[in-house]
Amino acid sequence: MMVEDSKHTEKHPLRDLLQSRKFKAGVFLFLLYAFAYAAFTIAGTFYNHVFQADLFGLNVGIFYGKMLIIGAIVMAVGFNWFAGRVEHEEERDAR
C-alpha cells in the first residue's frame, strides 16, 4: 500500500486562482485602466488648462473622458472573450 504525500495532492484554490491566466490578464487590465484614470484625474486637477483645448470638435477633457468609457467597454468585452476562450481550452484539456 502506497501512502501519497498530502503536500502534493492538496488543492490550493487561492494559489490556483492567482496563477491563472484569467487573473493575470484581469489584474493587468485593471492596472492599465487605473493608470489611465489616475492620469485623467491628475491632469484635470493640475493641468486643467490643457483640458480646455479643442480636439476633434470637443474639449480635451470631454474627449479623454469618453475615451476612458469606451476603453473600459472594449477592455471588458475583450476580457470576456479571452476568459471564455481560456475556459473552453481548460474544459477541452480536462477531457
C-alpha positions in Angstrom: 0.0 0.0 0.0 1.4 3.3 -1.1 0.9 6.5 1.0 0.7 9.6 -1.1 2.3 12.8 0.1 -0.5 15.0 1.1 1.5 18.1 0.3 1.5 17.3 -3.4 -2.1 16.2 -3.7 -3.7 19.1 -1.8 -5.7 21.6 -3.8 -5.0 25.3 -3.3 -7.8 27.2 -4.8 -6.4 30.6 -4.0 -2.9 29.8 -5.4 -4.6 28.3 -8.5 -6.6 31.5 -8.9 -3.6 33.8 -8.5 -1.6 31.8 -11.1 -4.4 31.6 -13.6 -4.1 33.4 -17.0 -7.5 35.0 -16.5 -6.5 36.5 -13.1 -3.2 37.9 -14.5 -5.0 39.4 -17.5 -7.7 40.9 -15.3 -5.1 42.5 -13.0 -3.2 43.8 -16.0 -6.3 45.4 -17.5 -7.4 46.8 -14.1 -4.0 48.4 -13.6 -4.0 49.8 -17.1 -7.4 51.4 -16.6 -6.4 52.7 -13.1 -3.3 54.3 -14.6 -5.3 55.9 -17.4 -8.0 57.2 -14.9 -5.3 58.5 -12.5 -3.7 60.4 -15.3 -7.1 61.8 -16.3 -7.8 62.9 -12.7 -4.3 64.4 -12.1 -4.4 66.2 -15.5 -7.8 67.6 -14.8 -6.7 68.8 -11.4 -3.3 70.3 -12.1 -3.3 70.9 -15.8 -6.9 72.0 -16.4 -5.8 74.5 -19.0 -4.9 71.5 -21.2 -8.4 70.1 -20.9 -9.9 73.4 -22.2 -8.2 73.0 -25.6 -10.2 71.6 -28.5 -9.7 68.1 -30.0 -11.9 66.7 -32.8 -14.6 69.3 -32.0 -14.7 68.6 -28.3 -12.6 69.9 -25.5 -9.8 67.5 -24.4 -11.5 66.7 -21.0 -14.7 65.5 -22.6 -12.8 63.6 -25.3 -10.5 62.0 -22.8 -13.5 61.1 -20.5 -15.3 59.5 -23.4 -12.2 57.6 -24.4 -11.9 56.2 -20.9 -15.5 55.0 -21.0 -15.1 53.4 -24.5 -11.8 51.9 -23.4 -13.4 50.3 -20.3 -16.1 48.8 -22.5 -13.6 47.5 -25.0 -11.4 46.0 -22.2 -14.5 44.3 -20.7 -15.6 42.8 -24.0 -12.0 41.7 -24.8 -11.6 40.2 -21.3 -14.9 38.4 -21.6 -13.8 36.9 -25.0 -10.3 36.0 -23.6 -11.8 34.3 -20.4 -14.3 32.4 -22.4 -11.5 31.1 -24.7 -9.4 30.1 -21.7 -12.3 28.3 -20.1 -13.0 26.5 -23.3 -9.3 25.4 -23.5 -9.3 24.2 -19.9 -12.5 22.3 -20.5 -11.1 20.7 -23.6 -7.9 19.8 -21.8 -9.8 18.2 -18.9 -11.5 15.7 -21.2 
